[in-house]
Amino acid sequence: HPRMRAQGRRRSAVRAAMLARCLVANSRRRVGAQCLGTRWCGAVGHESNRLEDLLQTAATDRSELKSQLKAQGDVNRQRTEMLLKSLQAAELDRAELRNELASLTRDFDHLANKFKDETVGSRERVQRKGIKGRGAQSRMAYRPSIEYAEKQPTHVCELSHQSLAELAMLNDHCAIRERLLREVMAVDQISWGQAHEVLNSFDRYNEKFYWFETLPYRIGITLAFVGGIASAFMVFEPTVAEWYGVNIAGEELPEGVESIDEMTINQVGTWTWSWMEPMIGTASFVLLCAQFTRAQASKMNMKTYSDRILGWRADRLSQAFPQYDSSMVRAWAKHLPKVGYDFFPNYEANFRQKGPASGL
């Protein structure tokens, strides 16, 4: 029938369209799948490249971290070694400090015992037998031991600075000399024996003016010695008395005496005393007035000739050697050397170091 044919044709056309649609859809699916596969492969390749880069970066970072960790480990080891060395050094220092502390403790105990031995009030008290009480009469006097006696100083150089300063303030020349020796040692950096050579040069410098400074004393000693002997001869010696009385004083022998040999020593003295008394009395009064004047000048703290000469001597020496302390040099220079019977000075260089210059 035509309708059925038309329907069949329509159904065939619908089927063909549906088949075509299915084919198109399948083809589209295949094309989409191919495109998706292509995209996925590109994405996978890109991701693999990125993963390789990340792995390389991670490997680089890992090597850097390893090197950093190794360097940090080396630094830590060095720090540890330094700390160990510091601890060892601190331990050694601590042991040294302990030893020094022990040595200081022993020295302090020794000094304390020595101070007690030197201090009168700290010495051991010995009670007398049969005496009651603890007064002065109840204890025995201190007796030094042999060990203590062996330690006593035999030269002024063994004294301390304080003892020398105290003795120097009391105008002790040996202490003043020792202080100047130590000043020379400190300034010139020389030994105690070599410092004596410097003091000998001081003596040689002072000797340039020594004879001029002491000339009045020498004249006075000579005049006093000669005048004393001459006055005794002119008063009691018959020959000298007769010559002086007749030729100088213009006197005649006593009445009834033809020769001086007839008179005794006392009679000669009685005869000569008439003209000798005014001279001797006047000379004695002049000396008494001079002595009184000097005593009053000293009471007024007025400088005498000796003080002025010694002060000039001290100033001259301190100006010639300005590198040394002027007070020590001046104190040493205000001392004249000892003189023998020949009027020549005996300098300290002529004595041994254990001689009079030792001070003890």
Secondary structure as the mmCIF struct_conf table of DSSP 4:
data_model
#
loop_
_struct_conf.conf_type_id
_struct_conf.id
_struct_conf.beg_label_comp_id
_struct_conf.beg_label_asym_id
_struct_conf.beg_label_seq_id
_struct_conf.end_label_comp_id
_struct_conf.end_label_asym_id
_struct_conf.end_label_seq_id
HELX_RH_AL_P HELX_RH_AL_P1 PRO A 2 GLU A 118
BEND BEND1 THR A 119 THR A 119
HELX_RH_3T_P HELX_RH_3T_P1 VAL A 120 SER A 122
BEND BEND2 ARG A 123 ARG A 123
HELX_LH_PP_P HELX_LH_PP_P1 GLU A 124 ARG A 125
STRN STRN1 GLN A 127 GLN A 127
HELX_LH_PP_P HELX_LH_PP_P2 ARG A 128 ARG A 128
TURN_TY1_P TURN_TY1_P1 LYS A 129 GLY A 130
BEND BEND3 GLY A 133 GLY A 135
HELX_RH_3T_P HELX_RH_3T_P2 ALA A 136 SER A 138
STRN STRN2 ARG A 139 ARG A 139
HELX_LH_PP_P HELX_LH_PP_P3 MET A 140 TYR A 142
HELX_RH_AL_P HELX_RH_AL_P2 ILE A 146 ALA A 149
TURN_TY1_P TURN_TY1_P2 GLU A 150 LYS A 151
BEND BEND4 GLN A 152 GLN A 152
BEND BEND5 HIS A 155 HIS A 155
HELX_RH_3T_P HELX_RH_3T_P3 VAL A 156 GLU A 158
BEND BEND6 LEU A 159 LEU A 159
HELX_RH_AL_P HELX_RH_AL_P3 HIS A 161 MET A 169
TURN_TY1_P TURN_TY1_P3 LEU A 170 ASN A 171
HELX_RH_AL_P HELX_RH_AL_P4 HIS A 173 ASP A 188
TURN_TY1_P TURN_TY1_P4 GLN A 189 GLN A 189
HELX_RH_AL_P HELX_RH_AL_P5 TRP A 192 ASN A 206
TURN_TY1_P TURN_TY1_P5 GLU A 207 PHE A 209
HELX_RH_AL_P HELX_RH_AL_P6 TYR A 210 GLU A 213
TURN_TY1_P TURN_TY1_P6 THR A 214 THR A 214
HELX_RH_AL_P HELX_RH_AL_P7 LEU A 215 PHE A 236
HELX_RH_AL_P HELX_RH_AL_P8 PRO A 238 TRP A 243
HELX_RH_PI_P HELX_RH_PI_P1 TYR A 244 ILE A 248
BEND BEND7 ALA A 249 ALA A 249
HELX_LH_PP_P HELX_LH_PP_P4 LEU A 253 PRO A 254
TURN_TY1_P TURN_TY1_P7 GLU A 255 GLY A 256
BEND BEND8 GLU A 258 GLU A 258
HELX_RH_3T_P HELX_RH_3T_P4 ILE A 260 GLU A 262
BEND BEND9 MET A 263 MET A 263
HELX_RH_AL_P HELX_RH_AL_P9 ILE A 265 LYS A 299
TURN_TY1_P TURN_TY1_P8 MET A 300 ASN A 301
HELX_RH_AL_P HELX_RH_AL_P10 TYR A 305 ALA A 320
TURN_TY1_P TURN_TY1_P9 PRO A 322 GLN A 323
BEND BEND10 TYR A 324 TYR A 324
HELX_RH_AL_P HELX_RH_AL_P11 SER A 326 ALA A 333
BEND BEND11 LYS A 334 LYS A 334
HELX_LH_PP_P HELX_LH_PP_P5 LEU A 336 PRO A 337
STRN STRN3 LYS A 338 VAL A 339
TURN_TY1_P TURN_TY1_P10 TYR A 341 ASP A 342
BEND BEND12 PHE A 343 PHE A 343
STRN STRN4 PRO A 345 ASN A 346
HELX_RH_3T_P HELX_RH_3T_P5 GLU A 348 ASN A 350
BEND BEND13 PHE A 351 PHE A 351
TURN_TY1_P TURN_TY1_P11 GLN A 353 LYS A 354
BEND BEND14 GLY A 355 GLY A 355
HELX_RH_3T_P HELX_RH_3T_P6 PRO A 356 SER A 358
#
